[in-house]
């Protein structure tokens, strides 16, 4: 018998205020690691039209969420890595506590699913199976400058690791 009020355990860091000023490293993967956003050729990512849609939506985050900047990021064939700098952008209307990184990820996923569906209907894109994105996402709270440098290096090196480990 199915449990009616089944709760999922959160993978978010307990007690951390995701709306406070700081940097959060996020990774979003396609459902089933479907390779929908392009391919890696000669250690460089060549984006498909769907990958360009994902890239464009990521770049729109600062205009959609004043006070949030994007730092290093990359769209890979089956995932995206990116740094969100909360409380870092311009915008006197920013109220810390008003926007959490989860709100940004939720908007991003919604915008890309909507655009992807349009691409399937109007552009002949390959349909995704079941869902475009995995239900959750990975995050890491960046704690200091050395951690930030390590994450930036990880993001930049992602295409070169693609052939050796296609799940990075």
Helices and strands as residue ranges (DSSP letters): E 22-29, G 31-33, E 38-41, E 44-47, H 49-59, H 61-64, E 68-75, E 79-86, H 101-123, E 138-142, H 145-161
